[in-house]
């Protein structure tokens, strides 16, 4: 393989190297199917030739809107083999304007779409005059104007390969490392979304970098829960697994988002993955579901479970320093309870899981300790799309809980202050990187490109620090430019508290802190009503009454106060920044109301705008009262 391969070079090399090994796994008609590396290459060739026969020229953009499936992966490879540029679109984009902007801004000439997503495309097609063809991945009885089925595209490809194989080969061999592979759009939380230009070499370089921190064995199976339109699924998922000779499986998509979520635990049990890609929000759900199951077995089982859990957490410490002679007595007990208790827990997650990686948001240290204790370490990683995306990751044998992981090699990384100066060891600042994984820029947006990439250094906008005690590891602590600012100008990053509260309490589902030069910090809290109602009932109260609702508010306040002096979590976070008023909300933050992005990460600015009235109210004397009418109303039965 070339020293700086394209994705085409990469795929040709590894699909020949692992020709007969399984690469793709997909559930069709309730049966899991298997596609080998060699078959994957053959399908990609057919699709690539089909795009050429359809008229796709080198550099043409193809918008791609589909749920995760084999044809997503082979379809993208087909676009790349034809010299095209994939424009992956999230299926969670519901508004016509969101899709329309991306399709028109990218100058897409073709659209690939699944039947499930086709109605969205048909609705906006009159506003997309530059789109020449719409390729539908599922067979239809009737096709609208400009639409063709995937079978027709494959037939066109077969005809071209039979008549003029050399022209197809010449096309994909003409692709260069610096040619664009993707235009990956940001979520557009503050303005129009920006199109991140990722080259072939961005991807292959980041896979090479990923090898310095992430390992897998031949024939390992990875279950990808994340959307395939994100480059994290590309690099950490199918390209990295391809390079190790492993396989990937996708979660079967239901008719609704909730149906797809319900398919996740089923897919885990059936696929029995060795590795998973997830996000912290889903990991928290796994944890809460496990604990609910234990609780249902009664107080004796729950007590034994908690003792075994705490014993393992005490032994593992921060992972890098686990064990030691002082904790040696815990080891045999840990192994005993692992067989008696945690093995059964792991069976619910397939029984073969080696580890899983969390990306997309900060991962609370308590969550990392928890999953390590039950024998399935969840490792924090960090990256962003502009870096294609992996910058660092913890992994088996090389992890420090609380850190974001070991920095990939080769990569230059520095921590800078607001003026761009490198800060001293251990001091927080903006994470700035330079390497072959750094994007080519933003599509048709030179101003944003110039503000983000300065002298070949990518300014991430994220805040972190590195220390000489653990060289090569990075700690990410929040956004560099979205800090809380107190009335006296002091700054604080809120993510640690927010994640700790939601991870550590079954009564709080979502939380963000707010302080924009205000007299005190407030917390916007989405409660777990079911857990609170069940708790109130154990106290002999009716959750439908005001007395019951006041008790629920007391419970939420107690969870927050656990971080104050005398509480079980005292000293974890600076007390002056703890919230002095709570705004309890009756509405979940979801992708549907645009308060959560595609990786299930809360979009802080949108939440603050959406609930601006509650924020203002919380800074009044009435709103500061825990039992105010708005908090009580949020907990009333639906």
C-alpha positions as CSV (number, residue, x, y, z in Angstrom):
1,X,0.0,0.0,0.0
2,X,1.2,3.6,-0.7
3,X,2.8,5.7,2.0
4,X,-0.1,8.1,1.9
5,X,-3.0,5.9,0.6
6,X,-6.4,7.1,-0.5
7,X,-9.5,5.3,0.9
8,X,-9.6,3.4,-2.4
9,X,-6.0,2.1,-1.9
10,X,-6.9,1.3,1.7
11,X,-10.0,-0.7,0.8
12,X,-8.3,-2.5,-2.1
13,X,-5.5,-3.6,0.2
14,X,-7.5,-4.8,3.2
15,X,-10.4,-6.4,1.3
16,X,-7.8,-8.6,-0.6
17,X,-5.8,-9.3,2.6
18,X,-8.9,-10.5,4.4
19,X,-10.8,-11.7,1.3
20,X,-12.9,-14.5,2.9
21,X,-13.4,-13.0,6.4
22,X,-16.8,-11.5,7.3
23,X,-16.8,-7.7,7.2
24,X,-20.5,-6.7,7.3
25,X,-23.4,-8.0,9.4
26,X,-26.9,-6.9,8.9
27,X,-30.3,-8.2,10.0
28,X,-32.7,-8.7,7.1
29,X,-36.1,-10.3,7.7
30,X,-35.1,-11.3,11.2
31,X,-32.0,-13.1,10.0
32,X,-28.4,-11.8,10.5
33,X,-26.6,-11.9,7.1
34,X,-22.9,-11.9,6.5
35,X,-20.9,-10.2,3.8
36,X,-17.2,-10.9,3.3
37,X,-14.4,-8.4,2.6
38,X,-14.2,-9.7,-1.0
39,X,-18.0,-9.4,-1.5
40,X,-17.9,-5.8,0.0
41,X,-15.2,-4.8,-2.6
42,X,-17.3,-6.4,-5.4
43,X,-20.4,-4.5,-4.5
44,X,-18.5,-1.3,-4.1
45,X,-17.1,-1.8,-7.6
46,X,-20.5,-2.4,-9.1
47,X,-21.9,0.7,-7.4
48,X,-18.9,2.8,-8.4
49,X,-19.2,1.8,-12.0
50,X,-23.0,2.4,-11.8
51,X,-22.4,6.0,-10.6
52,X,-19.9,6.5,-13.5
53,X,-22.4,5.2,-16.0
54,X,-25.1,7.5,-14.6
55,X,-22.9,10.4,-15.4
56,X,-21.1,11.2,-12.1
57,X,-17.9,13.1,-12.8
58,X,-14.9,13.2,-10.6
59,X,-15.5,15.6,-7.7
60,X,-19.3,15.6,-8.0
61,X,-21.1,15.6,-4.7
62,X,-23.7,12.9,-3.7
63,X,-26.0,13.5,-0.8
64,X,-26.6,10.4,1.3
65,X,-29.7,10.0,3.6
66,X,-30.3,6.6,5.0
67,X,-30.4,4.6,8.3
68,X,-27.4,2.5,9.2
69,X,-27.1,-0.6,6.9
70,X,-24.7,-2.4,4.6
71,X,-25.7,-0.3,1.6
72,X,-24.7,2.8,3.5
73,X,-21.2,1.6,3.7
74,X,-20.9,0.0,0.2
75,X,-22.9,3.0,-1.2
76,X,-20.3,5.5,0.2
77,X,-17.5,3.3,-1.2
78,X,-19.2,3.3,-4.6
79,X,-19.3,7.1,-4.6
80,X,-15.6,7.2,-3.7
81,X,-14.6,4.6,-6.3
82,X,-16.3,6.8,-8.9
83,X,-14.3,9.8,-7.7
84,X,-17.2,11.4,-6.1
85,X,-17.6,13.2,-2.7
86,X,-20.1,11.8,-0.2
87,X,-22.3,14.3,1.7
88,X,-23.6,12.3,4.6
89,X,-26.9,13.6,6.1
90,X,-28.4,12.7,9.4
91,X,-31.7,10.9,9.3
92,X,-32.6,13.0,12.3
93,X,-32.9,16.1,10.2
94,X,-36.7,16.5,10.1
95,X,-37.2,20.1,8.8
96,X,-37.1,20.6,5.1
97,X,-34.9,23.7,5.5
98,X,-32.2,21.6,7.2
99,X,-32.0,19.1,4.4
100,X,-32.5,21.7,1.7
101,X,-29.6,23.8,2.9
102,X,-27.1,21.0,3.0
103,X,-28.2,19.6,-0.4
104,X,-28.1,23.0,-2.1
105,X,-25.0,24.3,-0.3
106,X,-23.0,21.2,-1.2
107,X,-24.1,21.5,-4.9
108,X,-25.1,17.8,-4.8
109,X,-25.9,16.4,-8.2
110,X,-27.2,13.1,-6.9
111,X,-29.1,11.9,-3.8
112,X,-29.0,8.4,-2.3
113,X,-31.9,7.7,0.0
114,X,-33.6,4.8,1.8
115,X,-37.4,4.3,1.3
116,X,-38.0,5.4,4.9
117,X,-36.3,8.8,4.3
118,X,-37.6,9.2,0.7
119,X,-40.7,11.3,1.7
120,X,-38.4,14.1,3.0
121,X,-36.5,14.2,-0.3
122,X,-39.7,14.2,-2.4
123,X,-41.0,17.1,-0.4
124,X,-38.0,19.3,-1.2
125,X,-37.1,18.1,-4.7
126,X,-38.9,21.0,-6.4
127,X,-36.4,23.3,-4.7
128,X,-33.4,21.2,-5.8
129,X,-33.1,21.9,-9.5
130,X,-29.4,20.8,-9.7
131,X,-30.1,17.3,-8.5
132,X,-30.1,15.0,-11.6
133,X,-31.0,11.6,-10.1
134,X,-32.3,10.2,-6.8
135,X,-31.1,6.6,-6.1
136,X,-33.5,4.7,-3.8
137,X,-31.9,1.9,-1.8
138,X,-35.1,-0.1,-1.5
139,X,-37.3,-1.4,-4.3
140,X,-40.5,0.6,-5.0
141,X,-43.6,-0.2,-7.0
142,X,-43.4,3.2,-8.6
143,X,-40.7,5.8,-8.9
144,X,-41.2,9.5,-9.2
145,X,-39.5,11.7,-11.8
146,X,-35.7,11.5,-11.5
147,X,-35.8,8.5,-9.2
148,X,-34.2,5.1,-9.9
149,X,-33.8,2.0,-7.8
150,X,-30.5,0.6,-6.5
151,X,-30.9,-2.4,-8.8
152,X,-30.9,-0.2,-11.8
153,X,-27.7,1.4,-10.6
154,X,-26.1,-2.0,-10.1
155,X,-27.2,-3.1,-13.5
156,X,-25.6,0.0,-15.1
157,X,-22.4,-0.8,-13.1
158,X,-22.4,-4.4,-14.3
159,X,-22.7,-3.3,-17.9
160,X,-19.8,-0.8,-17.6
161,X,-17.6,-3.3,-15.9
162,X,-18.3,-5.9,-18.6
163,X,-17.7,-3.4,-21.5
164,X,-15.0,-1.0,-20.2
165,X,-13.4,-2.2,-17.0
166,X,-10.3,-0.1,-17.7
167,X,-12.2,3.2,-17.7
168,X,-13.5,2.4,-14.2
169,X,-10.1,1.3,-13.0
170,X,-8.6,4.5,-14.4
171,X,-11.2,6.6,-12.6
172,X,-10.5,5.2,-9.1
173,X,-6.8,5.2,-9.7
174,X,-7.0,8.9,-10.5
175,X,-8.2,9.7,-7.0
176,X,-5.5,11.4,-5.0
177,X,-4.9,11.6,-1.2
178,X,-5.8,15.3,-1.1
179,X,-9.1,14.8,-3.0
180,X,-12.2,15.4,-1.0
181,X,-14.0,12.3,0.3
182,X,-16.7,13.8,2.5
183,X,-18.4,17.1,3.2
184,X,-19.6,16.5,6.8
185,X,-22.0,19.2,8.0
186,X,-21.9,20.5,11.6
187,X,-25.1,20.7,13.6
188,X,-25.5,24.4,13.0
189,X,-26.3,25.2,16.6
190,X,-25.4,28.9,16.4
191,X,-25.6,29.7,12.6
192,X,-25.9,27.9,9.3
193,X,-24.2,24.6,9.4
194,X,-20.6,24.5,8.1
195,X,-19.5,21.8,5.7
196,X,-16.3,20.1,7.0
197,X,-14.1,19.1,4.1
198,X,-12.4,15.7,4.8
199,X,-10.0,14.3,2.3
200,X,-9.0,10.7,1.5
201,X,-5.8,11.2,3.4
202,X,-7.5,12.7,6.4
203,X,-9.3,9.4,6.8
204,X,-6.5,7.0,6.2
205,X,-4.1,9.1,8.3
206,X,-6.6,9.0,11.2
207,X,-6.9,5.3,10.9
208,X,-3.1,5.0,11.1
209,X,-3.2,7.3,14.2
210,X,-6.0,5.3,15.7
211,X,-3.8,2.2,15.6
212,X,-1.5,3.9,18.2
213,X,-4.4,3.8,20.8
214,X,-7.0,1.3,19.7
215,X,-6.5,-2.4,19.0
216,X,-8.7,-5.2,17.8
217,X,-8.2,-8.9,16.7
218,X,-9.0,-10.5,13.4
219,X,-12.7,-11.5,13.3
220,X,-13.6,-9.3,16.3
221,X,-17.2,-8.0,15.9
222,X,-18.0,-4.4,16.5
223,X,-21.6,-3.2,16.9
224,X,-22.0,0.4,15.8
225,X,-24.8,2.2,17.6
226,X,-23.9,5.6,16.4
227,X,-25.2,7.1,13.1
228,X,-23.0,6.2,10.1
229,X,-23.1,9.8,8.8
230,X,-20.6,10.8,11.5
231,X,-16.9,10.4,10.8
232,X,-16.4,8.7,14.3
233,X,-18.4,5.7,12.9
234,X,-16.2,5.9,9.8
235,X,-12.8,5.9,11.4
236,X,-13.3,4.2,14.8
237,X,-15.8,1.9,13.2
238,X,-15.6,0.5,9.7
239,X,-12.3,1.7,8.5
240,X,-10.4,0.7,11.7
241,X,-12.2,-2.6,11.9
242,X,-11.4,-3.2,8.2
243,X,-7.7,-2.6,8.9
244,X,-7.8,-5.2,11.7
245,X,-9.7,-7.8,9.7
246,X,-12.7,-7.5,12.0
247,X,-16.4,-7.1,11.2
248,X,-19.1,-4.5,11.9
249,X,-22.8,-4.9,12.6
250,X,-25.4,-2.2,12.5
251,X,-28.5,-1.9,14.7
252,X,-31.7,-2.8,12.8
253,X,-33.8,0.3,12.3
254,X,-37.4,0.4,13.4
255,X,-40.3,2.4,12.1
256,X,-39.7,5.1,14.8
257,X,-36.7,6.4,16.7
258,X,-38.0,4.7,19.8
259,X,-38.4,1.4,18.0
260,X,-34.7,1.6,16.9
261,X,-33.6,2.3,20.5
262,X,-35.5,-0.8,21.6
263,X,-33.6,-2.8,19.0
264,X,-30.2,-1.9,20.6
265,X,-30.3,-4.4,23.5
266,X,-31.7,-7.1,21.2
267,X,-28.9,-6.5,18.7
268,X,-26.3,-6.7,21.5
269,X,-27.6,-10.0,22.7
270,X,-27.8,-11.4,19.1
271,X,-24.6,-10.1,17.7
272,X,-22.6,-10.6,20.9
273,X,-20.1,-7.9,20.0
274,X,-16.5,-7.7,21.2
275,X,-16.4,-3.9,20.9
276,X,-19.1,-1.2,20.7
277,X,-19.1,2.4,19.7
278,X,-21.5,4.3,21.9
279,X,-22.1,7.7,23.5
280,X,-22.3,8.5,27.2
281,X,-26.0,9.1,27.1
282,X,-26.6,5.5,26.0
283,X,-24.0,4.2,28.5
284,X,-26.0,5.9,31.3
285,X,-29.1,4.2,30.1
286,X,-27.3,0.8,30.1
287,X,-26.2,1.5,33.7
288,X,-29.7,2.6,34.9
289,X,-31.3,-0.5,33.2
290,X,-28.8,-2.8,34.9
291,X,-29.4,-1.2,38.3
292,X,-33.2,-1.3,37.9
293,X,-32.9,-5.1,37.1
294,X,-30.8,-5.6,40.3
295,X,-33.2,-3.6,42.4
296,X,-36.1,-5.7,41.2
297,X,-34.5,-8.8,42.6
298,X,-34.8,-7.5,46.1
299,X,-32.8,-5.9,48.9
300,X,-30.5,-8.8,49.6
301,X,-29.3,-9.2,46.0
302,X,-29.0,-5.4,45.7
303,X,-26.9,-5.2,48.8
304,X,-24.5,-7.9,47.6
305,X,-24.3,-6.3,44.2
306,X,-23.4,-2.9,45.7
307,X,-20.8,-4.5,47.9
308,X,-19.2,-6.3,45.0
309,X,-19.3,-3.2,42.9
310,X,-17.7,-1.0,45.5
311,X,-15.0,-3.7,46.1
312,X,-14.1,-3.8,42.4
313,X,-14.1,0.0,42.1
314,X,-11.8,0.3,45.1
315,X,-9.4,-2.3,43.6
316,X,-9.4,-0.7,40.1
317,X,-8.9,2.9,41.4
318,X,-8.1,5.0,38.3
319,X,-7.2,1.9,36.2
320,X,-3.6,2.8,35.6
321,X,-2.8,2.4,39.3
322,X,-5.2,-0.6,40.0
323,X,-4.3,-3.2,42.5
324,X,-1.2,-2.8,44.7
325,X,-0.3,-4.7,47.9
326,X,-2.8,-2.6,50.1
327,X,-5.7,-3.7,47.9
328,X,-4.4,-7.3,47.2
329,X,-7.0,-8.8,49.5
330,X,-9.8,-7.5,47.3
331,X,-8.6,-9.4,44.2
332,X,-9.9,-12.9,45.0
333,X,-13.2,-11.5,46.2
334,X,-13.5,-9.5,43.0
335,X,-13.0,-12.6,41.0
336,X,-15.5,-14.6,43.1
337,X,-18.2,-11.9,42.8
338,X,-17.4,-11.5,39.1
339,X,-18.4,-15.1,38.5
340,X,-21.4,-14.9,40.8
341,X,-22.8,-11.6,39.8
342,X,-21.2,-9.6,37.0
343,X,-20.9,-12.5,34.6
344,X,-24.7,-12.6,34.4
345,X,-24.8,-8.8,33.9
346,X,-22.3,-9.2,31.0
347,X,-24.5,-11.9,29.4
348,X,-27.2,-9.2,28.9
349,X,-24.5,-7.3,26.9
350,X,-23.6,-10.3,24.7
351,X,-21.1,-12.0,27.0
352,X,-18.1,-11.3,24.7
353,X,-17.6,-7.6,25.2
354,X,-14.0,-6.6,25.6
355,X,-14.6,-2.9,25.9
356,X,-16.6,-0.1,24.4
357,X,-15.6,3.5,23.5
358,X,-17.7,6.5,24.3
359,X,-17.4,9.6,22.2
360,X,-19.5,12.7,21.4
361,X,-19.4,14.1,25.0
362,X,-17.5,14.0,28.2
363,X,-17.7,10.8,30.1
364,X,-18.0,11.0,33.8
365,X,-15.3,9.2,35.8
366,X,-17.9,7.4,37.9
367,X,-19.4,5.8,34.8
368,X,-15.9,4.7,33.7
369,X,-15.3,3.1,37.1
370,X,-18.7,1.4,37.0
371,X,-18.3,-0.4,33.7
372,X,-14.7,-1.4,34.5
373,X,-16.0,-2.9,37.8
374,X,-18.6,-5.1,36.1
375,X,-15.9,-6.3,33.6
376,X,-16.7,-4.3,30.5
377,X,-14.5,-1.2,30.5
378,X,-15.9,1.9,28.9
379,X,-13.1,4.1,27.7
380,X,-13.3,7.8,27.1
381,X,-12.1,9.1,23.8
382,X,-12.1,12.6,22.4
383,X,-12.1,14.1,18.9
384,X,-14.1,16.3,16.6
385,X,-15.2,16.1,13.0
386,X,-12.6,18.7,11.9
387,X,-10.0,16.2,13.1
388,X,-11.6,13.3,11.2
389,X,-12.2,12.8,14.3
390,X,-9.9,10.9,16.7
391,X,-7.4,12.9,18.8
392,X,-7.0,10.7,21.8
393,X,-8.6,7.6,23.5
394,X,-8.2,5.4,26.5
395,X,-7.9,1.7,25.7
396,X,-7.3,-1.7,27.4
397,X,-3.9,-1.5,29.2
398,X,-3.5,2.2,28.5
399,X,-6.1,4.2,30.4
400,X,-6.4,6.8,33.1
401,X,-10.0,7.2,34.3
402,X,-10.9,10.9,34.3
403,X,-8.6,11.6,31.3
404,X,-9.8,11.6,27.7
405,X,-7.0,9.3,26.8
406,X,-3.7,8.8,25.1
407,X,-3.0,11.2,22.3
408,X,-2.7,9.5,18.9
409,X,0.6,9.4,17.1
410,X,1.8,11.1,15.0
411,X,0.0,14.3,16.1
412,X,1.2,17.6,17.5
413,X,-0.9,19.0,20.3
414,X,-0.6,22.1,22.5
415,X,-2.7,23.9,25.1
416,X,-3.0,27.6,24.5
417,X,-4.5,30.7,26.2
418,X,-6.8,33.1,24.5
419,X,-3.9,34.9,22.9
420,X,-2.5,31.7,21.5
421,X,0.4,31.3,23.9
422,X,1.3,27.9,25.3
423,X,0.2,27.6,28.9
424,X,2.3,26.0,31.7
425,X,2.1,22.3,32.6
426,X,-1.3,21.4,34.1
427,X,-2.9,24.7,33.3
428,X,-6.2,24.7,31.3
429,X,-6.5,26.3,27.9
430,X,-7.7,25.6,24.3
431,X,-6.7,22.4,22.7
432,X,-4.8,23.1,19.4
433,X,-3.6,20.3,17.1
434,X,-1.6,19.8,13.9
435,X,-1.5,16.6,11.8
436,X,-2.6,14.9,8.6
437,X,-6.0,14.3,10.1
438,X,-6.9,18.0,10.2
439,X,-9.6,18.9,7.8
440,X,-9.0,20.7,4.5
441,X,-11.3,23.5,5.6
442,X,-15.0,24.4,5.5
443,X,-16.8,24.1,2.1
444,X,-17.4,27.5,0.6
445,X,-16.6,29.3,3.9
446,X,-13.0,30.7,3.7
447,X,-13.6,33.1,6.7
448,X,-14.5,30.3,9.1
449,X,-11.6,28.2,7.7
450,X,-9.2,31.0,8.4
451,X,-10.5,31.5,11.9
452,X,-10.2,27.8,12.7
453,X,-7.0,26.7,11.0
454,X,-4.2,29.1,11.7
455,X,-0.7,28.3,10.4
456,X,-1.9,24.7,9.9
457,X,-2.9,24.5,13.6
458,X,-6.6,23.5,14.2
459,X,-8.1,25.4,17.1
460,X,-10.7,23.0,18.5
461,X,-12.6,25.4,20.7
462,X,-12.4,22.8,23.5
463,X,-10.7,23.3,26.8
464,X,-8.2,20.8,28.3
465,X,-4.8,20.3,29.9
466,X,-1.8,18.0,29.9
467,X,0.6,17.1,32.7
468,X,4.1,16.0,33.0
469,X,3.0,13.3,35.5
470,X,1.2,11.5,32.7
471,X,2.9,12.5,29.4
472,X,1.0,11.7,26.3
473,X,-2.5,11.9,27.9
474,X,-5.1,14.6,27.5
475,X,-7.7,15.9,29.9
476,X,-10.7,17.5,28.2
477,X,-12.8,19.6,30.6
478,X,-15.4,21.4,28.5
479,X,-15.8,24.1,25.8
480,X,-13.1,26.8,25.8
481,X,-15.6,29.5,24.9
482,X,-18.8,28.4,26.7
483,X,-17.7,28.7,30.3
484,X,-19.9,29.9,33.1
485,X,-19.0,33.5,34.2
486,X,-19.9,34.7,37.6
487,X,-20.8,38.3,38.5
488,X,-17.2,39.0,39.5
489,X,-15.8,37.6,36.2
490,X,-14.6,34.3,37.5
491,X,-15.0,31.4,35.0
492,X,-15.9,27.8,35.4
493,X,-16.6,24.8,33.2
494,X,-19.9,23.1,34.2
495,X,-19.8,19.8,32.3
496,X,-18.2,17.8,35.2
497,X,-21.0,18.6,37.6
498,X,-23.7,18.1,35.0
499,X,-22.4,14.6,34.0
500,X,-21.7,13.6,37.6
501,X,-25.3,14.5,38.7
502,X,-27.0,12.7,35.8
503,X,-24.7,9.7,36.1
504,X,-25.0,9.4,39.8
505,X,-28.7,10.0,40.3
506,X,-31.5,7.9,39.1
507,X,-33.8,10.8,39.8
508,X,-32.2,13.3,37.3
509,X,-32.1,12.5,33.6
510,X,-30.7,15.8,32.2
511,X,-29.0,18.9,33.7
512,X,-27.2,22.0,32.7
513,X,-25.8,24.8,34.9
514,X,-26.3,28.4,33.9
515,X,-24.4,31.6,35.1
516,X,-23.8,34.4,32.7
517,X,-22.4,37.1,35.1
518,X,-25.3,36.5,37.4
519,X,-25.5,36.6,41.2
520,X,-25.6,32.8,41.5
521,X,-25.6,29.6,39.4
522,X,-28.9,27.9,38.6
523,X,-29.5,24.4,37.4
524,X,-32.0,23.4,34.6
525,X,-33.1,19.9,35.5
526,X,-35.1,17.3,33.6
527,X,-36.3,14.9,36.3
528,X,-36.9,11.1,36.0
529,X,-40.5,11.3,37.0
530,X,-41.1,7.6,37.2
531,X,-38.2,7.1,39.6
532,X,-39.4,10.1,41.7
533,X,-43.0,8.9,41.8
534,X,-41.9,5.4,42.9
535,X,-39.7,6.9,45.6
536,X,-42.6,9.1,46.9
537,X,-44.9,6.1,47.0
538,X,-42.4,4.3,49.3
539,X,-42.8,7.2,51.7
540,X,-46.6,6.7,51.7
541,X,-47.3,9.8,49.7
542,X,-49.4,10.3,46.5
543,X,-47.3,11.7,43.7
544,X,-50.4,13.4,42.3
545,X,-50.8,15.6,45.3
546,X,-48.9,18.8,46.1
547,X,-47.4,17.1,49.1
548,X,-46.0,14.3,47.0
549,X,-44.7,16.8,44.4
550,X,-43.0,18.8,47.2
551,X,-41.4,15.6,48.4
552,X,-40.1,15.0,44.8
553,X,-38.6,18.4,44.7
554,X,-36.9,17.7,48.1
555,X,-35.4,14.6,46.7
556,X,-34.0,16.5,43.7
557,X,-32.6,19.1,46.0
558,X,-31.0,16.4,48.1
559,X,-29.3,15.0,45.1
560,X,-27.8,18.4,44.3
561,X,-26.9,19.0,48.0
562,X,-25.0,15.8,48.1
563,X,-22.1,17.8,46.6
564,X,-22.1,20.3,49.4
565,X,-20.3,20.1,52.7
566,X,-21.4,17.1,54.6
567,X,-22.8,15.3,51.5
568,X,-21.6,12.1,50.1
569,X,-20.0,13.9,47.2
570,X,-18.6,16.9,49.1
571,X,-15.5,18.5,47.7
572,X,-15.8,17.0,44.2
573,X,-16.7,20.4,42.7
574,X,-16.1,24.0,44.0
575,X,-19.1,24.8,46.3
576,X,-19.4,28.5,45.1
577,X,-20.4,27.1,41.6
578,X,-23.0,24.7,42.9
579,X,-26.6,25.8,41.9
580,X,-28.5,27.9,44.4
581,X,-31.8,27.7,42.5
582,X,-33.3,24.8,40.5
583,X,-35.6,25.1,37.5
584,X,-37.3,21.7,37.2
585,X,-38.6,21.2,33.7
586,X,-41.5,19.1,32.4
587,X,-40.1,18.5,28.9
588,X,-37.3,16.2,27.9
589,X,-34.4,17.5,25.8
590,X,-34.6,15.5,22.6
591,X,-33.5,15.5,18.9
592,X,-37.1,16.2,18.0
593,X,-37.1,19.6,19.8
594,X,-33.5,20.2,18.6
595,X,-32.1,20.4,22.1
596,X,-29.9,17.3,21.7
597,X,-27.7,16.7,18.6
598,X,-27.2,13.5,16.6
599,X,-24.7,12.1,19.2
600,X,-27.3,12.7,22.0
601,X,-25.2,15.6,23.3
602,X,-27.2,18.5,24.9
603,X,-26.9,21.7,22.8
604,X,-26.4,24.2,25.7
605,X,-27.2,27.4,23.7
606,X,-30.4,26.0,22.4
607,X,-31.6,24.8,25.8
608,X,-30.8,28.2,27.3
609,X,-32.8,29.9,24.5
610,X,-35.7,27.5,24.7
611,X,-36.1,27.9,28.4
612,X,-35.1,31.6,28.6
613,X,-38.2,32.4,30.6
614,X,-37.4,29.7,33.3
615,X,-33.8,31.1,33.5
616,X,-35.1,34.6,34.1
617,X,-37.7,33.3,36.6
618,X,-35.0,31.4,38.6
619,X,-33.3,34.7,39.3
620,X,-36.4,36.2,41.0
621,X,-37.3,35.7,44.6
622,X,-40.3,33.6,43.7
623,X,-38.3,31.5,41.2
624,X,-35.5,30.8,43.7
625,X,-38.1,29.2,46.0
626,X,-37.8,25.4,45.4
627,X,-41.5,25.0,45.7
628,X,-42.5,27.6,43.1
629,X,-45.5,26.9,40.9
630,X,-43.5,26.2,37.8
631,X,-41.4,23.5,39.5
632,X,-44.5,21.9,41.0
633,X,-46.3,22.0,37.6
634,X,-43.3,20.2,36.0
635,X,-43.8,17.3,38.4
636,X,-47.6,17.0,38.1
637,X,-49.0,13.9,36.4
638,X,-49.3,14.2,32.6
